[in-house]
Amino acid sequence: MSSELARTQASDAPTVVERLFYPPAPESWERRVLLAPVTALSWGYGLGVRLRGALYDKDLLHGERVEGLRIISVGNLNVGGTGKTPAVLHLAGMLARAGRKVGILTRGYGRQSKEPLTFTGTDSLPSAEEAGDEPLLLARRCPEARVLVGADRRFLARRARDEFGLEVVLLDDGFQHRKLARDEDVVVVDEAAGFGNGQLLPRGPLREPLSALSRATLFWIRSAATAAPSLPPLPGPQVRTRYKPTAWVDPTGREHAPDALSGEPVFALAGLARPGSFLRTLRELGVTLQDVSLFPDHHAFTASELRDVAQRAAKHGAKVVTTEKDAVRLPRGFEAWTVRLGVEVLEGEDLLRRALGLS
C-alpha cells in the first residue's frame, strides 16, 4: 500500500486490511465471487505452507538446536496487529528481573540494511532504517536485554550464546521460523480479532492454517470485553493478559500520568495494520480526538507527510500523539506525545514462569 491510502478521517472506520481480513459479518456470495482470484492465490500459498509444515512435522526437515541456550519463540498466526511486541517486552522484563542474561532475536522487518546488528538500550542506537522500528523499541524499553537483528536467526542464536554468554533468548515473531529449534512456542492471540475470516494470505490474515496451533506450548491471550466469533477453542494452556496505557511520554522523553492529556485536543498519527485499538485507547484516555492520519504498518513517514500532519494539528491547536513503535521512525525534532502500553497478567502467571524456566 502507498501513502496515498492513508486514512485521514477521525473515525473508527476500518482500514482496507480490516475490511478484507476481519469482516464484521458473514460474507455475501457476491463478495466471495469478487474475491475469487485472491482466493485462488490463497489456495496456492496454502499448498506451499502445508507442504513445508509436513516436512518439519515428519522430521524430514530439522530445526537447529543451539545447546546451552534456552529459546522461547513468541509469535502468532495472524499477520500484524495482535500485540506481540508488548508480550516480548513483558517476558524480557520478567527474565531480566530474575537475573537472567536475556536476548531478543528479531528479523528487523522493513529495515534497509542486510547486515546483522546487535545492541542494547544503553548503546548508541542505529537508525530505524538500519535496524527496523521494533528492534529499537525493544532495546529502548528493555535496556537489560541484548537485541540481535538479522535474517539468519540460527546464526544470531549461536552468537548470543558464544559471544555474549546469554542464557535465554526470545525469538521474536518466531512461530513460522522453524529452522531454529525452540524450547517453548508462545502464540499471541488477540481475543477481539480472533483469526479474522479464517483464510490464509492473501485472502485472509493467516500465515498458516489453524491446525498449526497444535504446535503451540502456551497461548498468550490479549483479553477483550467481547471475543471474536471466529475464535475457536485453543488446544493448549493459556495465559490471559490485559493491555493498558501506563504513561504518556512527551517530546522531551519525560513520562506523565495516563490522564495528563485528558480533555486536550490531539491529532493521532500512526502506521499500523489494525489501528482501531490505538484510537480506542486514546478515547479511553479522555483526549479529544480532532483528526487522524493513519498509514500502512511500518510506514516510513516522508517529510511532506509530516509537514501536513504538523500543519493540520496546528490548525486544531492539537498535540500530535502516536504509538511507541511509530515514534522510533519519527525524525529528531518532530514533536509528538507517545502512549506507553503495559501488560497486566490476569491469569496464568505460574504458566509463564514455567515456560521461561523461572520455576
C-alpha positions in Angstrom: 0.0 0.0 0.0 1.2 3.5 -0.7 0.9 6.5 1.5 -2.0 7.7 -0.7 -4.1 5.1 1.1 -3.6 6.9 4.4 -6.8 7.2 6.3 -7.4 10.8 7.4 -10.8 11.0 8.9 -11.2 11.0 12.7 -13.4 7.9 12.9 -13.2 4.2 13.6 -13.9 3.3 10.0 -12.0 0.1 9.2 -8.8 0.2 7.1 -8.5 -1.8 3.9 -6.8 -4.7 5.8 -9.6 -4.7 8.4 -12.4 -4.7 5.8 -10.7 -7.5 3.8 -9.4 -9.8 6.6 -11.8 -9.0 9.5 -15.3 -8.6 8.0 -18.0 -7.7 10.6 -20.5 -10.2 9.2 -20.6 -13.4 7.1 -19.5 -12.7 3.6 -22.1 -12.4 0.9 -21.8 -14.6 -2.2 -21.2 -11.5 -4.3 -18.2 -10.7 -2.2 -16.9 -14.3 -2.5 -17.2 -14.2 -6.3 -15.5 -10.8 -6.5 -12.6 -12.1 -4.4 -12.3 -15.5 -6.2 -8.9 -14.7 -7.9 -7.5 -13.8 -4.5 -8.9 -17.0 -3.0 -7.1 -19.0 -5.7 -3.8 -17.3 -4.7 -4.6 -18.2 -1.1 -5.0 -21.9 -2.1 -1.7 -21.9 -3.8 0.0 -20.3 -0.8 -1.7 -22.8 1.4 -0.3 -25.8 -0.5 3.2 -24.5 -0.1 2.7 -23.8 3.6 1.2 -27.2 4.3 4.0 -29.0 2.4 6.7 -27.2 4.3 4.9 -27.9 7.6 4.6 -31.5 6.8 8.3 -31.8 6.1 9.1 -30.5 9.6 6.3 -32.5 11.3 7.6 -35.7 9.8 11.2 -34.7 10.8 12.4 -34.6 7.1 13.4 -31.0 7.8 15.0 -30.2 11.2 15.3 -27.1 13.3 18.8 -26.5 14.5 19.2 -26.8 18.3 21.7 -24.4 20.0 22.8 -26.4 23.0 23.1 -24.4 26.3 20.7 -21.7 25.2 17.0 -21.6 26.2 15.0 -20.4 23.2 11.4 -19.2 23.6 9.5 -18.3 20.4 6.9 -15.6 20.7 4.8 -15.4 17.5 1.3 -15.5 16.1 -0.8 -17.0 13.3 -2.1 -13.6 12.1 -0.1 -11.2 10.1 0.3 -7.9 12.1 -1.6 -6.2 14.9 -2.1 -8.9 17.6 0.0 -7.4 20.4 3.2 -9.5 20.0 5.7 -6.7 20.8 4.2 -5.9 24.3 4.3 -9.6 25.0 8.0 -9.8 24.1 8.8 -6.8 26.3 6.9 -8.2 29.2 8.7 -11.6 29.0 12.1 -10.0 28.5 11.4 -7.8 31.6 10.5 -10.9 33.7 13.7 -12.6 32.7 15.9 -9.6 33.3 14.3 -9.0 36.8 15.1 -12.6 37.6 18.7 -12.0 36.8 18.8 -14.0 33.6 21.1 -12.9 30.7 18.5 -12.4 28.1 18.5 -11.6 24.4 15.9 -10.9 21.7 16.4 -12.3 18.2 14.5 -10.4 15.6 14.5 -10.0 11.8 14.0 -6.3 11.8 11.1 -6.0 9.4 11.3 -3.2 6.9 15.0 -2.2 7.6 17.2 -1.3 4.6 20.4 -2.9 5.8 21.0 -6.6 5.5 24.0 -6.7 7.8 23.4 -8.4 11.2 23.3 -6.0 14.1 23.4 -6.2 17.9 22.9 -3.6 20.5 21.3 -2.8 23.9 19.3 0.2 25.0 22.4 1.6 26.7 24.4 1.7 23.5 24.4 4.3 20.8 21.4 3.0 18.8 21.2 2.6 15.0 18.5 4.3 13.0 15.1 2.7 12.2 16.2 2.4 8.6 19.2 0.3 9.7 17.6 -1.8 12.3 13.8 -1.6 11.9 11.3 0.0 14.3 10.5 -2.9 16.6 14.1 -3.7 17.5 14.7 -0.1 18.5 11.5 -0.1 20.6 12.6 -3.4 22.3 16.0 -2.0 23.1 14.7 1.3 24.5 12.0 -0.3 26.6 14.2 -3.2 27.9 17.8 -2.0 28.0 18.9 -5.0 30.0 18.2 -7.3 27.0 20.6 -7.6 24.1 18.8 -7.2 20.8 20.2 -9.2 17.8 18.9 -8.3 14.4 19.2 -10.4 11.2 17.6 -12.8 8.8 19.6 -15.8 9.9 18.4 -16.4 13.4 20.3 -19.6 13.8 23.5 -17.5 13.4 22.1 -14.9 15.9 21.4 -17.7 18.4 24.9 -19.1 18.2 26.3 -15.6 18.6 24.0 -14.9 21.6 25.5 -17.9 23.3 29.1 -17.8 22.2 29.9 -14.1 22.0 27.7 -12.7 24.7 27.1 -15.6 27.1 23.3 -15.3 27.1 21.3 -17.9 28.9 17.9 -17.4 27.3 16.6 -15.7 24.1 13.2 -14.7 22.9 12.7 -15.5 19.2 10.5 -12.5 18.2 7.9 -13.4 15.6 9.2 -16.9 15.6 6.3 -19.3 15.2 6.9 -19.8 11.5 10.7 -19.7 11.8 11.2 -23.5 12.2 14.8 -23.5 11.1 15.7 -22.8 14.8 14.5 -25.3 17.4 12.9 -23.8 20.5 12.0 -24.9 24.0 8.7 -23.1 24.1 6.3 -21.8 21.4 4.2 -19.0 22.8 1.4 -17.9 20.4 -0.2 -14.5 20.9 -3.9 -14.3 20.2 -5.9 -11.1 20.2 -9.3 -12.1 21.6 -11.1 -9.2 19.9 -9.8 -10.0 16.4 -9.7 -13.8 16.6 -8.4 -15.2 13.3 -10.4 -12.9 11.1 -12.1 -14.6 8.2 -10.1 -17.8 8.8 -8.4 -17.6 5.4 -4.7 -17.8 4.5 -2.8 -15.0 2.9 -3.6 -13.1 0.7 -7.3 -13.8 1.1 -7.1 -13.6 4.9 -4.8 -12.7 7.7 -3.4 -16.2 8.4 0.2 -17.3 7.7 -0.6 -20.9 8.4 -3.8 -22.9 8.7 -5.5 -23.1 12.2 -4.2 -26.7 12.6 -0.8 -25.2 13.1 -1.9 -24.0 16.5 -1.3 -27.6 17.8 2.4 -26.8 17.9 1.9 -24.1 20.5 3.0 -24.9 24.0 1.4 -21.8 25.5 -1.2 -19.3 24.3 -0.9 -15.6 25.3 -4.4 -14.2 25.2 -4.9 -10.5 24.8 -8.3 -10.3 26.5 -11.2 -8.3 25.3 -14.7 -7.4 26.6 -16.1 -9.5 23.7 -14.3 -12.3 22.0 -14.5 -12.5 18.2 -17.0 -15.1 16.9 -14.2 -16.6 14.8 -12.1 -17.6 17.8 -12.1 -21.4 18.1 -11.1 -23.4 21.2 -7.4 -23.2 21.7 -5.6 -26.5 22.1 -3.3 -25.7 25.0 -2.6 -23.9 28.3 -3.5 -20.2 28.3 -2.3 -17.0 29.9 -4.8 -14.2 30.0 -3.5 -10.6 29.8 -4.8 -7.1 29.6 -3.0 -4.2 27.8 -3.4 -0.8 29.3 -1.8 2.6 28.9 0.7 3.2 31.7 2.0 6.7 30.8 2.3 9.5 28.3 5.8 10.3 27.1 6.3 13.9 26.0 8.6 15.0 23.2 11.5 15.5 25.7 11.2 11.9 26.9 9.6 12.8 30.2 6.9 10.5 31.5 3.5 11.7 32.6 0.4 10.1 34.2 -2.1 8.4 31.8 -4.6 11.2 32.5 -2.1 14.0 31.6 -3.9 14.9 28.3 -7.4 14.3 29.5 -9.7 16.7 27.7 -7.0 18.1 25.5 -7.3 18.1 21.6 -5.0 15.7 19.9 -4.1 14.6 16.4 -3.4 10.8 16.1 -0.5 9.7 13.8 0.3 6.0 13.3 1.3 3.3 10.8 -0.4 0.2 12.0 -2.1 -2.9 10.4 -5.1 -2.5 12.7 -5.2 1.0 14.2 -8.6 0.6 15.8 -7.2 -0.4 19.2 -4.9 2.7 19.2 -7.9 5.0 18.6 -10.0 3.3 21.3 -7.1 3.7 23.7 -6.9 7.4 23.0 -10.6 7.8 23.7 -10.3 5.8 26.9 -7.6 8.2 28.0 -10.1 11.0 27.8 -8.5 13.1 25.0 -10.5 15.0 22.4 -9.6 13.3 19.1 -9.6 16.1 16.4 -8.2 14.3 13.4 -6.1 11.3 12.4 -3.5 10.4 9.8 -3.1 6.6 9.6 -0.7 4.7 7.3 0.1 1.1 6.5 2.1 -0.9 9.0 5.8 0.1 9.4 5.3 3.0 7.1 8.3 5.3 6.5 7.0 8.8 7.1 8.1 11.3 4.5 9.0 14.9 5.2 5.9 16.1 3.3 3.6 13.8 5.2 4.9 15.0 8.5 4.6 18.7 7.4 1.0 18.0 6.6 0.4 16.4 10.0 2.0 19.3 11.8 0.0 21.9 9.9 -3.3 20.1 10.4 -2.5 19.6 14.1 -1.7 23.3 14.5 -4.9 24.2 12.8 -6.8 22.4 15.5 -4.5 23.6 18.3 -3.8 19.9 18.9 -0.8 17.9 20.1 0.3 15.1 17.8 0.1 11.7 19.5 1.4 8.4 18.3 2.4 4.8 19.3 5.8 3.8 20.7 6.5 1.8 17.5 5.8 4.7 15.3 7.7 7.2 17.5 11.1 5.5 16.7 10.5 6.2 13.0 9.9 9.9 13.5 12.8 12.3 12.8 14.6 14.2 15.5 12.8 17.4 16.2 9.3 16.3 15.2 7.2 16.8 18.3 4.8 14.1 19.3 3.5 12.6 22.5 3.7 8.8 22.8 1.3 6.4 24.5 3.2 3.8 26.5 1.4 0.4 26.9 1.9 -2.1 29.7 0.7 -5.6 30.3 -1.2 -7.0 33.3 -1.3 -10.7 33.6 -4.8 -11.7 34.7 -4.4 -15.5 34.8 -1.6 -18.0 34.3 1.4 -16.2 35.9 2.7 -19.7 37.0 2.5 -21.0 33.4 4.6 -18.0 32.2 7.2 -18.6 34.8 7.4 -22.3 33.9 7.7 -21.5 30.2 10.5 -19.0 30.9 12.4 -21.5 33.1 11.9 -19.4 36.2 10.2 -22.1 38.3 
